[in-house]
């Protein structure tokens, strides 16, 4: 982490939950019933998952990119003791979208409940719990130069930007999904309105194979969009015409929040998923010249006080 400097006057402060809140659900892949509680955490804690079904000494799993151990149909985290937590991306996206920096996530099983397959139930929980502003400045990760990872036609690029923006491009051999794109701008759009309701999706012909692999045991039309040939099997259809692309964007928001702070960057993903998202973070942090810590500020907000602060910093560094 870079050296700490005096905070800019427009710097944002860290936030946690005002109250604890709980829910129950089923794990998408293991099919197990899960009880989850979100608890307030001290400034500087970050996002930490805690398994309550195992010994306390090995129960904590920090939500960080270097702890990602699996990316097949979801993002799985593991700590040094081998304790794992699966399918974290939808909750991580909700925490990012709601501006929550510090929270303890208690689980009595190895997977975050899938709920309805989107981030909307988690956003609802966070809003019910309320947010509490803390007395430490929020730190962000500024991307300084483009970083790209490619593999078999899949690409993710992180580019320098004043705020977080995102573009997703997907192309499936399916008349229902086909080619779709999605754009998201953290400054002009809200995660709650644009992305959080988009659900995970899958194809009916793949279900049996996934279940044979021990996956999708908890999947149903209640927690995923299921495509069969040229139709959507869900009775109520899609929530957005481009729900598939929006969900890929939601996944990217969650995966990127494993950076340990908000990225000031433009994310460009082409046919990408959890694996490529994590590989992009690993490539970014492997190059010390590609990023830096900074205070998270309101992009584009300029006042005379801020201008004076910039001048003072320039003189101090001269």
C-alpha distance (Angstrom), angle and dihedral (degrees) to the residues before:
residue distance angle dihedral
X1 . . .
X2 3.80 . .
X3 3.76 124.2 .
X4 3.81 117.0 -74.1
X5 3.80 115.2 -111.8
X6 3.78 133.4 -174.0
X7 3.77 110.1 -71.3
X8 3.79 119.9 -107.4
X9 3.80 113.7 -114.6
X10 3.80 90.2 -116.9
X11 3.81 93.8 50.3
X12 3.78 117.1 132.0
X13 3.79 120.9 -124.6
X14 3.78 125.6 -128.9
X15 3.80 119.7 -98.7
X16 3.77 136.7 -153.7
X17 3.80 133.5 173.3
X18 3.78 119.2 -71.5
X19 3.82 92.9 -145.0
X20 3.78 137.8 13.2
X21 3.79 117.4 -103.5
X22 3.81 134.5 -174.0
X23 3.78 140.4 -158.2
X24 3.79 139.8 171.4
X25 3.77 130.9 -138.9
X26 3.77 145.3 136.1
X27 3.78 129.8 -81.1
X28 3.80 111.3 -113.1
X29 3.78 95.2 -140.1
X30 3.80 107.2 24.8
X31 3.82 94.3 37.5
X32 3.82 90.8 -140.0
X33 3.80 123.7 143.3
X34 3.79 110.0 -109.7
X35 3.80 132.9 -162.7
X36 3.80 113.2 -157.8
X37 3.80 129.9 -172.9
X38 3.79 125.1 -171.6
X39 3.80 112.5 -152.4
X40 3.82 133.4 -173.0
X41 3.81 114.7 -103.4
X42 3.80 134.7 -163.5
X43 3.79 121.3 -94.3
X44 3.78 111.4 -83.5
X45 3.81 93.7 26.4
X46 3.80 96.6 107.0
X47 3.79 121.7 -165.4
X48 3.81 113.1 -35.4
X49 3.79 127.5 178.8
X50 3.81 116.2 -150.4
X51 3.80 123.2 -165.6
X52 3.80 108.5 -145.9
X53 3.81 93.0 -172.4
X54 3.81 94.6 70.1
X55 3.80 138.9 50.2
X56 3.80 112.1 -56.9
X57 3.82 93.0 -129.8
X58 3.79 92.2 66.4
X59 3.80 100.5 27.6
X60 3.82 104.2 95.9
X61 3.80 120.7 91.8
X62 3.84 115.3 -179.4
X63 3.80 113.5 -141.3
X64 3.81 97.4 -120.7
X65 3.80 134.2 135.7
X66 3.81 94.1 -118.3
X67 3.82 89.7 59.0
X68 3.80 93.9 59.9
X69 3.81 107.0 118.7
X70 3.79 102.3 166.3
X71 3.80 138.5 23.1
X72 3.81 104.4 178.5
X73 3.82 106.6 131.1
X74 3.80 90.2 -26.9
X75 3.77 143.2 14.4
X76 3.80 118.4 -84.7
X77 3.81 125.1 -166.7
X78 3.80 127.1 -157.9
X79 3.80 132.8 -175.8
X80 3.81 129.4 -144.5
X81 3.81 90.3 -87.3
X82 3.80 94.1 56.3
X83 3.81 94.7 -105.2
X84 3.80 108.7 147.3
X85 3.80 139.3 -165.6
X86 3.80 119.2 -167.3
X87 3.81 136.0 -156.8
X88 3.79 95.4 21.7
X89 3.81 98.0 149.0
X90 3.83 100.9 90.4
X91 3.80 93.0 50.4
X92 3.81 91.1 43.8
X93 3.80 89.0 52.5
X94 3.81 91.3 51.6
X95 3.81 91.5 49.7
X96 3.80 90.4 49.1
X97 3.80 93.1 46.0
X98 3.82 92.1 49.1
X99 3.81 93.5 46.5
X100 3.82 96.0 -116.5
X101 3.81 112.0 159.2
X102 3.78 102.5 172.0
X103 3.80 128.3 37.7
X104 3.78 140.2 137.0
X105 3.81 112.5 -135.9
X106 3.80 111.9 -159.3
X107 3.81 118.0 -162.6
X108 3.80 130.6 177.5
X109 3.82 92.1 -155.9
X110 3.79 139.1 39.2
X111 3.80 98.3 -97.4
X112 3.79 136.5 57.9
X113 3.83 109.6 -117.3
X114 3.78 112.1 -99.3
X115 3.84 94.2 -142.3
X116 3.85 106.3 -179.7
X117 3.81 94.3 -19.6
X118 3.80 95.0 -98.3
X119 3.80 137.3 78.3
X120 3.80 94.5 -107.3
X121 3.84 96.8 96.1
X122 3.81 90.0 50.9
X123 3.80 91.7 49.2
X124 3.81 87.6 51.5
X125 3.83 90.9 51.9
X126 3.80 91.7 49.3
X127 3.80 91.9 49.2
X128 3.81 90.8 48.9
X129 3.81 91.2 50.2
X130 3.79 91.9 47.5
X131 3.78 127.2 -143.5
X132 3.78 130.2 -92.3
X133 3.81 122.4 -154.0
X134 3.80 112.2 -135.7
X135 3.78 131.9 -152.5
X136 3.79 99.3 -110.9
X137 3.80 127.4 84.9
X138 3.78 116.5 -108.8
X139 3.79 112.2 -116.3
X140 3.79 122.9 -144.4
X141 3.78 134.5 -167.2
X142 3.79 113.2 -120.8
X143 3.80 115.8 -156.0
X144 3.81 108.6 -139.1
X145 3.80 102.3 -173.1
X146 3.81 137.2 10.6
X147 3.80 116.9 -77.7
X148 3.82 118.8 -169.4
X149 3.79 133.8 -175.7
X150 3.80 122.7 -173.2
X151 3.78 135.0 -177.8
X152 3.81 131.1 164.7
X153 3.79 95.4 -21.8
X154 3.81 93.7 -41.8
X155 3.81 117.6 116.9
X156 3.77 138.3 179.8
X157 3.79 123.0 -177.4
X158 3.80 127.5 -176.3
X159 3.81 112.4 -159.8
X160 3.82 131.8 -175.0
X161 3.81 113.2 -92.6
X162 3.80 138.7 157.8
X163 3.81 91.3 -121.7
X164 3.78 138.7 9.1
X165 3.79 114.7 -74.4
X166 3.76 129.1 164.2
X167 3.77 140.6 -161.9
X168 3.79 125.1 -173.8
X169 3.78 127.9 -171.4
X170 3.83 120.4 -173.7
X171 3.78 132.4 178.0
X172 3.82 121.8 -173.5
X173 3.79 129.5 177.6
X174 3.78 89.8 -117.2
X175 3.80 129.6 103.3
X176 3.81 89.2 -140.6
X177 3.79 98.0 51.3
X178 3.82 102.3 21.8
X179 3.82 113.7 140.7
X180 3.80 118.2 -12.7
X181 3.79 136.1 162.6
X182 3.78 133.5 -162.9
X183 3.81 133.1 -168.2
X184 3.79 125.5 -164.0
X185 3.81 128.6 -177.8
X186 3.80 116.9 -169.6
X187 3.80 91.5 -151.2
X188 3.81 101.3 49.4
X189 3.83 102.1 28.9
X190 3.78 134.1 50.0
X191 3.78 122.5 -130.6
X192 3.80 89.7 -139.1
X193 3.80 94.1 56.8
X194 3.80 101.4 34.9
X195 3.80 109.7 32.2
X196 3.79 117.9 5.0
X197 3.85 97.4 82.5
X198 3.82 95.1 52.8
X199 3.82 109.4 111.9
X200 3.77 132.9 -143.1
X201 3.78 113.8 -101.7
X202 3.78 141.9 -156.5
X203 3.78 143.8 170.5
X204 3.79 123.6 -101.8
X205 3.81 94.0 -135.5
X206 3.83 89.5 59.9
X207 3.81 97.5 51.0
X208 3.81 97.9 86.5
X209 3.79 92.4 47.9
X210 3.80 91.4 49.5
X211 3.79 92.4 49.6
X212 3.80 90.3 50.2
X213 3.82 85.8 57.2
X214 3.80 91.1 52.1
X215 3.81 93.5 -103.3
X216 3.83 135.0 118.2
X217 3.83 92.1 23.2
X218 3.79 89.9 139.4
X219 3.79 95.8 41.2
X220 3.80 120.9 121.8
X221 3.78 141.6 145.6
X222 3.81 86.2 -87.5
X223 3.81 92.9 66.3
X224 3.80 107.0 25.9
X225 3.76 142.9 36.6
X226 3.81 105.9 -115.0
X227 3.80 120.2 -158.9
X228 3.81 121.0 -157.2
X229 3.78 112.4 -174.9
X230 3.80 107.4 -60.9
X231 3.81 98.3 -8.7
X232 3.78 143.1 68.2
X233 3.80 110.0 -123.0
X234 3.81 96.2 -154.2
X235 3.79 109.7 105.4
X236 3.80 94.0 -135.7
X237 3.80 93.8 46.2
X238 3.80 122.4 -146.4
X239 3.79 127.6 -16.9
X240 3.84 91.1 -145.7
X241 3.79 131.1 17.5
X242 3.80 87.3 -122.6
X243 3.82 96.7 36.5
X244 3.81 92.1 135.7
X245 3.81 93.6 58.5
X246 3.79 91.6 41.8
X247 3.78 90.6 54.4
X248 3.80 90.9 51.7
X249 3.80 86.8 52.4
X250 3.82 89.9 49.6
X251 3.81 89.8 51.5
X252 3.79 90.3 51.1
X253 3.81 91.9 51.8
X254 3.81 89.5 53.3
X255 3.79 95.9 43.6
X256 3.80 92.5 48.4
X257 3.81 92.5 50.6
X258 3.80 85.3 68.9
X259 3.81 84.7 76.4
X260 3.80 86.2 89.3
X261 3.78 95.2 -110.6
X262 3.79 141.9 21.1
X263 3.79 114.8 -58.9
X264 3.77 119.3 -129.2
X265 3.77 93.4 -152.3
X266 3.76 146.6 96.7
X267 3.79 113.1 -105.8
X268 3.80 117.1 -153.6
X269 3.80 115.9 -174.4
X270 3.79 125.7 -178.4
X271 3.82 116.1 -173.3
X272 3.80 85.5 -24.3
X273 3.79 132.5 150.3
X274 3.79 142.2 166.9
X275 3.80 95.2 -51.0
X276 3.78 95.1 52.1
X277 3.80 91.9 43.7
X278 3.79 91.1 56.0
X279 3.79 92.2 43.6
X280 3.81 88.9 54.1
X281 3.80 91.1 54.1
X282 3.80 91.3 47.5
X283 3.81 90.6 50.6
X284 3.81 91.0 48.0
X285 3.79 95.8 51.2
X286 3.81 92.3 42.0
X287 3.82 88.0 66.7
X288 3.81 110.8 62.6
X289 3.81 90.3 -168.0
X290 3.81 92.3 58.2
X291 3.80 99.1 67.2
X292 3.79 147.0 20.7
X293 3.79 139.5 -171.4
X294 3.80 116.0 -108.8
X295 3.78 140.3 161.5
X296 3.80 112.4 -81.9
X297 3.79 106.7 -120.5
X298 3.79 139.7 176.1
X299 3.80 100.7 -88.3
X300 3.79 114.5 -125.6
X301 3.82 94.3 9.3
X302 3.81 105.7 132.5
X303 3.81 124.9 176.9
X304 3.77 134.1 163.4
X305 3.81 88.7 -107.9
X306 3.79 90.4 57.3
X307 3.80 91.4 47.2
X308 3.81 89.5 53.0
X309 3.81 89.8 49.7
X310 3.81 90.9 52.0
X311 3.81 90.8 49.7
X312 3.82 91.3 49.1
X313 3.80 91.0 50.3
X314 3.81 91.2 49.3
X315 3.81 91.3 52.2
X316 3.81 91.9 46.2
X317 3.80 91.8 51.6
X318 3.83 95.3 44.5
